[in-house]
Amino acid sequence: MRREKIDVVLRIAGSALVILGWAVVLNVSASIGGAMSALGDSLAIPFFVRTKAWDVVIMICVLHIVTVHKLAQGLFT
């Protein structure tokens, strides 16, 4: 499979995980949903780097840092 195809599949999977993650945050567990959202963010980044959508990369990175910080804060309290 070509790299472009893999990036697109990862972006779609990442977007689905982010949406499902926030649904889990709201209805089930904040830590599980946050982890799903963080994983989805990580999967989507390669596509946006390849397409040079730097504003989206920066936005995802900032939201990813906030999510990981909240997850770590929940683990150690």
One Martini backbone bead per residue (centre of mass of N, CA, C, O) as a GRO file, in nm:
protein
   77
    1MET     BB    1   0.099   0.035   0.021
    2ARG     BB    2   0.078   0.350   0.003
    3ARG     BB    3   0.150   0.618   0.194
    4GLU     BB    4  -0.104   0.785   0.133
    5LYS     BB    5  -0.303   0.563   0.214
    6ILE     BB    6  -0.212   0.530   0.506
    7ASP     BB    7  -0.265   0.821   0.597
    8VAL     BB    8  -0.570   0.815   0.542
    9VAL     BB    9  -0.642   0.580   0.727
   10LEU     BB   10  -0.527   0.712   0.986
   11ARG     BB   11  -0.708   0.963   0.980
   12ILE     BB   12  -0.978   0.818   1.000
   13ALA     BB   13  -0.917   0.661   1.258
   14GLY     BB   14  -0.850   0.910   1.430
   15SER     BB   15  -1.123   1.052   1.406
   16ALA     BB   16  -1.289   0.824   1.529
   17LEU     BB   17  -1.139   0.817   1.804
   18VAL     BB   18  -1.202   1.104   1.891
   19ILE     BB   19  -1.508   1.079   1.893
   20LEU     BB   20  -1.526   0.831   2.079
   21GLY     BB   21  -1.363   0.950   2.311
   22TRP     BB   22  -1.565   1.180   2.382
   23ALA     BB   23  -1.801   0.992   2.440
   24VAL     BB   24  -1.658   0.845   2.673
   25VAL     BB   25  -1.605   1.089   2.850
   26LEU     BB   26  -1.917   1.161   2.887
   27ASN     BB   27  -2.029   0.836   2.958
   28VAL     BB   28  -1.784   0.677   3.116
   29SER     BB   29  -1.450   0.766   3.081
   30ALA     BB   30  -1.195   0.987   3.099
   31SER     BB   31  -0.940   0.808   3.061
   32ILE     BB   32  -1.026   0.638   2.819
   33GLY     BB   33  -1.110   0.873   2.631
   34GLY     BB   34  -0.837   1.021   2.638
   35ALA     BB   35  -0.672   0.790   2.516
   36MET     BB   36  -0.828   0.774   2.251
   37SER     BB   37  -0.776   1.066   2.164
   38ALA     BB   38  -0.465   1.055   2.166
   39LEU     BB   39  -0.441   0.832   1.954
   40GLY     BB   40  -0.592   0.980   1.728
   41ASP     BB   41  -0.399   1.216   1.708
   42SER     BB   42  -0.144   1.046   1.636
   43LEU     BB   43  -0.262   0.924   1.367
   44ALA     BB   44  -0.317   1.210   1.212
   45ILE     BB   45  -0.045   1.369   1.178
   46PRO     BB   46   0.099   1.254   0.917
   47PHE     BB   47  -0.097   1.375   0.712
   48PHE     BB   48  -0.053   1.682   0.786
   49VAL     BB   49   0.248   1.682   0.727
   50ARG     BB   50   0.239   1.594   0.428
   51THR     BB   51   0.028   1.846   0.358
   52LYS     BB   52   0.118   2.106   0.521
   53ALA     BB   53  -0.081   2.143   0.791
   54TRP     BB   54   0.036   2.324   1.041
   55ASP     BB   55  -0.212   2.424   1.198
   56VAL     BB   56  -0.318   2.138   1.264
   57VAL     BB   57  -0.069   2.030   1.405
   58ILE     BB   58  -0.065   2.237   1.633
   59MET     BB   59  -0.347   2.184   1.743
   60ILE     BB   60  -0.310   1.883   1.806
   61CYS     BB   61  -0.067   1.916   1.996
   62VAL     BB   62  -0.204   2.087   2.210
   63LEU     BB   63  -0.438   1.888   2.272
   64HIS     BB   64  -0.249   1.651   2.342
   65ILE     BB   65  -0.109   1.780   2.585
   66VAL     BB   66  -0.362   1.823   2.754
   67THR     BB   67  -0.452   1.527   2.764
   68VAL     BB   68  -0.194   1.405   2.887
   69HIS     BB   69  -0.195   1.577   3.141
   70LYS     BB   70  -0.469   1.479   3.249
   71LEU     BB   71  -0.394   1.181   3.262
   72ALA     BB   72  -0.150   1.212   3.455
   73GLN     BB   73  -0.305   1.350   3.682
   74GLY     BB   74  -0.503   1.106   3.731
   75LEU     BB   75  -0.280   0.888   3.804
   76PHE     BB   76  -0.135   1.079   4.054
   77THR     BB   77  -0.417   1.123   4.253
   0.00000   0.00000   0.00000
